[in-house]
Amino acid sequence: MNYHSHLLFALLLALYTKSYFGGGIFFIFFILVGALLPDLDETKSYLGRRVPLLPGLSKFLFGHRGIYHSLPFAILLALFINIFSFKTAVAIFIGYMSHLFLDATTKQGIQPFWPLKARMHGPITTGSIVEKAFTIILFALIVLKLF
């Protein structure tokens, strides 16, 4: 999935979960950040183009959709952030998991328990007309939720 799909899906989740967790604008912001974080292992990703060195090193060591696209990494990241702020950890975890969920629906899929080779994948090709339609639907759902 491209970053537009990840951000819109995360925003939709944020709008539905923020009141449950007592979150405001910062809660939404951290969900959106979490939705972009797994692609720090790709130099051509939205976030990867803006962060020096780490994406290239991560891609070299683990490959794209390697460790950063795994459930154990998401949990460890959330536990680490929880040391500083529970609400921030929850928000980043929600965004992170939304990213993993969407990438699991693509043909490339993810290895949810990396380094185990078991892969979850679906029928969607990144950048396809199906993804574009999905993005439009997400946008419409967000507008409906807001108004």
N, C-alpha and C positions, 0 to 999 in steps of 0.2 A: 504494500500500500504506500501511497505517497504521503507526504507530510500534511497535505490538506485534509485527507481522510482521517489521519490520526488526530489532528487538532479538532476537527469537527465532532468526531465520535467522543473524544475526551471532554469537549465542551458540553455535549449533550449529557454525558454521565455527571459532569460537575453540576449542571443545573438541577439534576434529579437527586444528587447526594449531598449537596452543600447544607441544606437545612437539617438533614439527619445528623451531620457532624458539627453543626453550628458554625459552618464556615462562611466566610465572606469572599471578597475579591481576592485575597491572598490565597485562600483555599483553592479557588478556581485557577489562579495563576500557577500554583504548584501542581495541580492536576495536568495542566497543559505542558508544563516543563517535563513532568514524568512521562507524558505521551511521546515526547521527542527523544528522551534519554537513550532508549535501546539502540538507536541508530548512530550512537557515538562510535560504532565500529565500522562506519562507512564514510569514506572521505568525500563522497559526492552527495551525501545527505544534507538536508537543510542545516542541521546542527553541526554535522561534520565539516562543512565548509567554513564554519565560524569559530571552530575551536582548533588551535594549532597543535600539531604533533600527535595528540591522543588518538584520533581516528585512524591515522596511518599505522601507528604502533599496534593498536588493538586489532585492526584488520590483518596485519601481518602475523600476529601471535595467535589469534583465535578465529579469524575469518569473519565474514559478514554473517549475521544471524548465528553466531556462536554463543559464547558465554553471556553476552549482554541480552540475548534473546531467550534466556532461560528463567524458569521459576526460582531456582535456588539463588541466582544473582538478585532477582527482584526482592526476595525475602531478606537476603543479607543487606541490601541497600536500605530497605525500610527499617530493619533493626538498627542499623548504624544511625540513620537520621532520627530515629526515635529517641536516641540518647539526648538529642537537642530539643526535639519538639514532636510530640505524638501526632498532633493535627497535621503538621507538615509531612510526617512520615506516611500517614494515611492517604493524604492527597497525592503524593508522589507515587505511592503504591497503586492507587486507583488508576492514575494516568499510565503508569508503566504496564499494568496488566491489560489495560485497554489496547495498548500497542501490541502486546503479545497476542491477544485474542484476534485482532485484525490480521496480523501477519500469519497467524495459523490458518486463516481462511484462504490464503494465497497458494498458488501451485508450488512455490518455493518452500513455503511452510517454515516451521521452527523446530528446534530440538528442545522441548520444554525442560528436559532433565539433562542438558549438556553436562558432561561430555558423552553421555549415553547417546547412541546413534538413532534411537527411536525418534521419528519425525511425525509431527502433526501437520497436515496440509489440507487445503481445500481446492475448489475449482477456479478461484479468481486469479486472473493475470494482472499484475501491477500495471497501472496506467491504461487498462482496457476500458472499453465502453461500460462494462459492468461496474467497474470501480467508479467511473465518472457518474453513472446513474446513482450509485450508492451515496456519493458525495452530495448530489443534489437532494436526495431524500433526507440525508442528515441535516442539511441546511434548512429544509422545510420543517423538519421536526423541531429544530432549535427555534425557528421563528414562531411556530405554534406554541412552544413552551413559554417563550417570552411574552407573547401577546395572547 
